C-alpha cells in the first residue's frame, strides 16, 4: 500500500493519501484547494484513481479541494451528516466503513467536540484525527457547535481505548510534529493526561484564542465541498446524475427527513404572522440571492454560516421567540429550521415554497 502525509505550510494542514498500487484505488483525507494540481500530479504519477475525498469536519482554517476533485476526477466527497454539508455525496455516519482496494477498510469514529460533526478515520494501525486530537493538544471548542465535554468523552472513551501502538496522524500541527501514538497522547498530552472531565472543560473554556483568519470564507465554502457559488449547481447536478451512491443520504432525503421534524407554513400564513409582528424573519440563501431580491425586513443568515453566526445575532438571543425562515424553494430553510431546533430554538417555522412562492403570491 502507498501512504503519504502531505503538508500545507500556509494553514499548517495535513492531507493524507492512502492508495493501492495494484487496484489503483486511492483516498484523500482533508485535501486543501490550493494544492489540487499537486494532488492530481501525484495521482497521475502513480497511475491512481481517486475513489473518495473525505473530510474530518467542516474546516474553518482552509478551503477543501473535495468539490474540485469531484469535478475533475469524479471522486465521491464525504462529510459527516452532522456538518450541514448537504452537497457532499456521502453523509458520513459513525461506524461507516469505506472499502477500497479489495479488503482494505477505512473505519469512521465519531469524535464530536471541536465541531458537532467532527469524525476520525481508522485505517489499519493509523488513526486520522482531524482537529479532534492533536499532537500534544486538541482542537478548540468555542465555535461551530463545539462542546468541550463531548470532546473529552470521545477522546478518552473512544480514541484512548484503541491499542497503545495506534499511530495518531492529526489534521494540523504547528510545531513540525508529524505523528504520535495513542500511548503518547494518553500519557503526556498536557490538556488530557491526568485531567478530569471538569478540568478539561475549564482549560478549553479559557483558551481565549483569536478568531481563525479564514473562517468567514472557509466555513460556508466547505459546506459546499469548497466550491464557490458559480460552481455549486454544476456540482450538485454532477453528483446526482453521474455518481453512484454508497450507503449515501442524498440532499433530497435530508430535506424530506427535515420536513418531518419541523413546521412548514404557506405564504398566506407567513404574511399573517409577519403582519402581527414580534417575529424574526430569516433569509437563509446566499448573499448574491439576497441582493437580487428579498422580503422586506429579512435578516440574511446563509445556511452555510448558520451555526457560526447565529450566536452573534442579538435578534436571535431569545430562543423562545418565533422565527420564520425562507430560502428560494423551501428546502434549505427546512434544513436550517431543523438545525435551529437542534440548537435549542423552540418556535421555528419554514416557509413552504420559499421566495419563489412569495413572489407568485405578491
N, C-alpha and C positions, 0 to 999 in steps of 0.2 A: 504494500500500500504506500501511497505517496501522501506525505503530510508536510504542509508548510505554514509557518507563522509569519504573517506579513504585518507591516507597521506603517501607520500614517503619522508622520512627525508633526503635522500641524495640529492634530487633535489628540495625539497620544493614543490612537485607537489601534487595537489588534484585530486583524482579519485572519480567518483560518480556512485553509484549503485541505479537504480530505478527498482523495481520489484513488481509483484503482486503475493502474496502467493496463490491465488485461481487459476488463469490461469497458473501460473508458468513462465510467460514471464518476462524476465529481460533485462536491458540495462546497459552497462557500458560506461561512458564518460571519455576519456583521461586515459586509463589504462597504467601502466608502466611495461615494460617487466620483471623487476626483482621481480615483485610481482605476476606473473602469477599463481604460485602454491597457493598462498593465495586466489586469486580470485576464483580458481576452488574449493578450500575447502569451501569457503563461499557459492558458488552456490550450492554445494552438501549438505551443512548443512541445507539449506532452500528448498532443492529439486526444484531448479530453472533451467530453460532452457534459456541460453543466446541467445537472438534473434539478438541484434545489439551490435557492439563495435564501438563507434563513436568518432571522433576527432574534437576538436575545430579548429585545424590548424596543419600544419606540424611543429612539435616541434624541437627546436634547443638545448634543455637542457636535454632531456631524450629520450630514445627509447621506442616507443609504444609497447604494448603487443597485439595489434589488430590482426596482422598476425598469431601469435601463438594461439590466442583464436579461430581464424577461423580454423586452422589446427586441434586443439584438441577438439573443441566443435561444430564446424560447424556454428559459428556465422557469420553474414554478417558484413563486415567492411564498414565504411562510412567516407569519407573525402570530403571537398569542391572540386568541379570541377575546381577551380582556383588554387589549390595547386600543381598540377602536379603529384599527386599520382595515376598514371594510373592503378595500380594493385588493387586498392580498388574496392570492389563490387559495391558500390554506390557512384556516383559522385554527392555530395550534392549540391543543388541549393537553393538560397534564397527563402523562402516561402514553402519549402518542409515540409511535416508533416509525422512523423513516428508514426504509430498507433500500439498499443500493448495493451494487457490485456483488450480486448473489446473496451471500449470507451476512453481509455487513449490516449493522444496525446502529442508528443514532437515536438514543432514547431521550425523551423530554421529561424534565423535572421542573415542576412549577416552583419558582423561588420569588414570590412577591415580596415587596418591601421597598426596594428602590423605586419601582413603579408597580402599579397593581397587576400589570401583565408581564412582569419580568419572568423569564424562564432560563434554565440552564440545559445544556446538552451533554449527554454522556456517550462517548464512543470508546469501546474497549476500556483501557485504564486512564482515559483522558477526559477531563471534565471542563467544559467551556462555560464559564460562569457569568459572562457579560459584566454588568456592573453590580451584581448581587454580592459576590465575594471577590475582593481584590487581594493582591499580594500585600499582606500587612495592613489591610483595611477593608472597606466595603463601600458600596455606593451610598450617596446621600439619600435622605428620605423626606425631604421638605418640599417636594412638588410632584405633579403628575400622580396624585393619589398615593403618594408614598406613605409607608407605615413602618416605623421602627420596630414595633413589637412583632409584626408579621415577618420582617426581615430576620430578626433574631431567631424566631421559631423555625423558619425554613432552613437557615444555615445550620443551626445546632441540631435540629431533628432530622433533616433530610441529607444535607451535604456532609456534615461531620460524622455521619454514621456510615459513610462509604469507607472502603478499605483504606488504611493509612497510606498506602503507596499510590493511591489515585493521584494523578498529576492534575494540577489546577492551572488552567490557562484562562486568564481574565480578559475582559473586554478592553481594559486600559491599564497602563502603568506609567507613572510619572517619574520613576527613579531608575529606569533602564533595567528593570527586572523582567524576565521573560516567562518564567514558570515557577510554580511552587508545588506543594503537595498538601493533601488533606491533613496529614500528621503535623506538618509545619504550621499550617494556619490554625489548627485546633490548639496547638501548643503555645505559639508565640504571637499570634495576631493581636496587636495591642487593643483593638476595640472589642475583641471577643474572648480571648483566652482568660479564663478565670472570672469572667464577668457574669453577673446575674442578668436576668432579663431587664430588671428595673435600672440597673447600672448602665446597660447598653442603651436603653431608651434615653436616659439622661445625657449620655455622651452625644447621641445623634441629634437630640433636640437643642444642643448648644454648640454646634459646629460653626454657625454663623458664616456660611460660605457665600461668596458672591454669586449672582445670577449667571448661569452659563452664557457665554458670549453669543452663541448662535441659536439659543433656544427659540426665539420668536420666529426664526426662519426654519429651523430643523424640525421641530415637533409637527407643525402642520404638514410639511413636505413628507415626513416619514409616515404620516397616516395614509399617504398615497404612494407608499413604497419609493419615496424620493423623487417623484415626478412633479413637474410644475403644472400649472393649470392647463396649459395648452397640450400637454401630453397625456393627461389623465383619462379623458374619454376614450382615446385610442387604446389605452392600456386595458381598460375595462372590456372593450369590445374584443380585443385580442384574447383576453383571458376566457371570456365566456364562449367564444366561437371556436377557438383553436386548441386550447389546452385541456388535457384530461384532468379530472379532479380525483385526488386520492383521499378518501375519507374527509372531504372538504365541505365546509359550510359556505355556500355562495352568499353574495350580498343579498340576493332576493330572499334567501332563507333567514338571514339575520333580521331583515326588515319584517318579514312575516312573523317571526318569533317575538320581535319587539312590540309589534302591534297587538299581540295577545296580552301584553303586560301593561300597556299604557291606555290612556283615554284619548280617543280621537273625537274631534267635533268638526262640524261642517262650517262653511264660510258664514252662513247666516248666524249661527250661534256665536261664532267668533266675533262678528261685528256687534252683536248684542252685548257680549261681555266687555268689549273694548269701550262701548258707549257708556257702560255703567261705571267704568274706571276701576281704580285700585287693582290693577293687573299689570304685569310686566310682559311686554311683547318682545320676543327674541327672534331675530333673523339669523338662521344658522348656516346660510350659504357662504360662498367665498366673497371676498371684498369686491371683486370685479362685478359679480352678480348684483350685489347690494348697490353699487354705484350706478348700475344700469337701470335701477328702479326698485323701490321697496315700499312697504306700508309705512305711512307716517307714524312717527313715534317709536319705530322698531329699533332696538339695540342690536348692533352687529356682534355676533359671537359665533364665528365659524366652527363647524363641527370639529375640525382638526385641532382647534385650540381650546375646546370647551373645558376639559379638566384642568388645564393650566391657568386659564383666566377667570373661571367662574368665582373663585375665592377672592378675587381682587375687585369684583364689581359690587359697589355699595347697593345697587338696585336689587341684588340677589342675596343680601345679607340675611333676610328673613326667610327661612326655609319653609315657612307655612304659607307664604304669600302665593297667590295664583300666578302661574307662569304659562304663557301661551307661546308655543314655538312653531315657526313655519320654515319651509325651505322652498324649493321650486315645485316639487310634486307631492311632498308629504312623506318621503322615505327617510331622508337624512333627519328630518325633525322627529320622526318616530324613534330613531336610534338615539338622538340627543335627549329626548324625553326620558327614555329608559335609563340613560346614564345619569341624568339629574335625579331620578328616583333612587338609583343606587347610591348617590351622594347624599341622600337624606332629605331631598325636597319632596314635600307631601302632596302638593296640589299642582301637578304639571299636566298640561294639555298639548296635544299636537293638532295642527290644522290639516284636515284631510284635503288632499289636492293641492296644497301649498299655494304659492304666489300665483301660479297659473290659474287655479280655481278662483282666487281672489279677483284677478283681473277680469275673468269671464263673468263675474257677478257684480262688477262695478256699476 
